[in-house]
Every structure is written in C-alpha cells, then in structure tokens.
Amino acid sequence: MKRELERAKEVLDNHGVIAFPTETVMGLAVYYDDYDAYLKLNNIKRRPEDKPYTMMVKSLKEIEKYAYVDERTQKIMASFMPGPLTILLPAKDSVPTWVTHNSGIIGIRIPSNEIGLALLNALDKPILVPSANRSGENPALNSGETKKIFGDEVDFIIEGEANLDKPSTIIDLTGEEIKIVRPGPISIEEINEVLKR
C-alpha cells in the first residue's frame, strides 16, 4: 500500500490524474490547485463546464482553511464527517476561482474509508474528486471497472473497491435553509435530528 500511495503522489505532483476507491464509489483525483490537471480531468470525464468538482480533505480542521464554517456547519461536520456527505460552503480566497466556477461556493468532503484517508494523509494538499465515470454514466465501483472505462487515460489507479455503490449526499449550507442537492446515504431527517440536539 505504501508503494501505491507514493506512486499516486508522484503522479499528482506531475500534473497527472489518479483513481482510487472511496467509501461510496471509485473516485478520480487531481490536486485542487493544478489547472493543467483539472483540464485533463474535464477531458477524461467529458464533463460539462458548469459542474464544479468536490474538494476532498483529510480533517475537519483542514475544511476551515478552504471554507467559512459556522456553528450549524460545525455540528453537522462533527456528526457525519468523515463519511458519505459533501457540504457546500462559501469558499475562502485559498480556493482558485476556476475550482468554484466563479460561484464562491466549494463542495467539501472527508472520506471515511482506509484507502481514501491514507491517500489524503500521504499528500501535501487537498484533491478535487469526481466519481470515476464518463459524464452521465454510472460510476465505477472497483479498480477493474475503472480501468475498463478509462484505459490509459488515467495515469495511475490504486487497487481496491468502493463500499457503498452510490455517491455521497450533497447538502447546501450556504443559505439559511439546508437544501439537499443530491440525495445519498445520509438523509435530511438524520441531519435535522442532529441540529435539534
């Protein structure tokens, strides 16, 4: 595993795209501030330009480096992160505008699976992580499926499989009311329950 992580870091350091298992589905990844790799990722995914990527970080503390966090958000983060939840927050200036598509909003998540966390801990900075699929198609659930979809377009694939088979829940925390952007493993009822406490 150590060797795989070292190789993944080397590829990212050289503006490459990697794939790895998360606890939801397989993910693709580039460094969050690497514009060349970002363009390559868009090309590989055949992704429409209007859909930003999620930023993956290794800890709750790291989220505050890249986004503004209020008390409500802290409560949600403490209960559901790491885990299959992506939160949309107002981005700080440390996030390039092309990452947020000039919206000033960043989606952030912390994976809870061993490989995902080991990868983030081996890196010096966060990564942008969409699911491993062509735009509009189903995401890959293991390294073999990822290889079938992308062939040599992805520079390195960490072996393994995802645990949940569906992407994370996405919630928008930028307004007064919490909005579900994409339903997933964590329900709005569970989130509201935590906020009531």
Residue pairs with C-beta under 8 A, 6 or more apart in sequence:
1 115
1 118
4 158
4 159
5 118
5 119
5 122
5 158
6 122
7 156
8 18
8 20
8 119
8 122
8 156
8 158
9 122
9 123
11 17
11 18
11 155
11 156
12 18
12 29
12 30
12 31
12 34
12 37
12 123
12 127
15 30
15 34
15 36
15 37
15 40
16 30
16 37
16 40
16 155
16 156
17 28
17 29
17 30
17 37
17 40
17 41
17 44
17 153
17 154
17 155
18 28
18 29
18 30
18 154
18 155
18 156
18 157
18 158
19 26
19 27
19 28
19 29
19 132
19 140
19 143
19 146
19 150
19 154
19 156
19 157
19 158
20 26
20 27
20 29
20 115
20 116
20 119
20 157
20 158
20 160
21 27
21 113
21 115
21 116
21 142
21 143
21 158
21 160
21 161
21 162
21 163
22 111
22 113
22 115
22 116
22 129
22 162
23 83
23 84
23 111
23 112
23 113
23 116
23 162
23 163
23 164
24 84
24 111
24 131
24 162
24 163
24 164
24 165
24 166
24 167
24 168
24 184
24 185
25 131
25 132
25 139
25 140
25 141
25 162
25 164
25 165
25 166
25 167
26 131
26 132
26 139
26 140
26 141
26 142
26 143
26 145
26 146
26 161
26 162
27 56
27 116
27 129
27 130
27 131
27 132
28 41
28 44
28 45
28 129
28 130
28 131
28 132
28 154
29 56
29 119
29 127
29 128
29 129
30 37
30 38
30 40
30 41
30 127
30 128
31 37
31 123
31 125
31 126
31 127
31 128
32 55
32 95
32 96
32 99
32 125
32 126
32 127
32 128
33 96
33 99
33 125
35 96
35 98
38 53
38 98
38 99
38 128
41 47
41 53
41 128
41 130
42 49
44 150
44 153
44 154
45 130
45 133
45 134
45 135
46 134
46 135
47 130
47 135
48 135
49 101
50 101
51 135
52 99
52 100
52 101
52 103
52 105
52 106
52 107
53 99
53 107
53 128
53 129
53 130
54 86
54 107
54 108
54 109
54 128
54 129
54 130
54 168
55 66
55 95
55 99
55 106
55 107
55 108
55 109
55 126
55 127
55 128
55 129
56 108
56 109
56 110
56 111
56 116
56 120
56 126
56 127
56 128
56 129
57 63
57 66
57 108
57 109
57 110
57 120
57 126
58 110
58 117
58 120
58 121
58 123
58 126
59 110
60 77
60 78
60 81
60 110
62 126
63 69
63 77
63 89
63 108
63 110
65 92
65 94
66 91
66 92
66 94
66 95
66 106
66 108
66 126
67 89
67 90
67 91
67 92
67 95
67 106
67 108
68 89
68 90
68 91
68 92
69 77
69 89
72 173
72 195
73 87
73 89
73 173
75 194
75 195
76 85
76 87
76 171
76 173
76 191
76 194
76 195
77 87
79 194
80 186
80 190
80 191
80 194
81 87
81 109
81 110
82 110
82 111
82 112
82 117
83 110
83 112
83 168
83 186
84 112
84 164
84 167
84 168
84 169
84 184
84 185
84 186
85 109
85 168
85 169
85 170
85 171
85 184
85 186
86 107
86 108
86 109
86 168
86 169
86 170
86 171
86 182
87 107
87 108
87 109
87 170
87 171
87 173
88 105
88 106
88 107
88 170
88 171
88 172
88 173
88 174
88 181
89 105
89 106
89 108
89 173
89 174
90 104
90 105
90 106
90 174
91 99
91 100
91 104
91 105
91 106
95 106
99 106
99 128
100 106
105 174
107 170
109 129
109 168
110 117
110 120
111 117
111 120
113 162
113 163
115 158
115 160
119 127
119 158
120 126
120 127
131 139
131 140
131 167
132 139
132 140
132 145
132 146
132 149
132 150
132 154
133 139
133 140
133 149
134 149
137 149
139 167
140 146
140 148
140 149
140 162
141 161
141 162
141 165
142 160
142 161
142 162
143 157
143 158
143 159
143 160
143 161
146 154
146 157
147 154
147 157
164 185
166 184
166 185
167 182
167 184
168 182
168 184
168 185
168 186
169 180
169 182
169 183
169 184
169 185
169 186
169 187
170 180
170 181
170 182
170 184
171 178
171 179
171 180
171 181
171 188
171 191
172 178
172 179
172 180
172 181
178 188
178 191
178 192
180 188
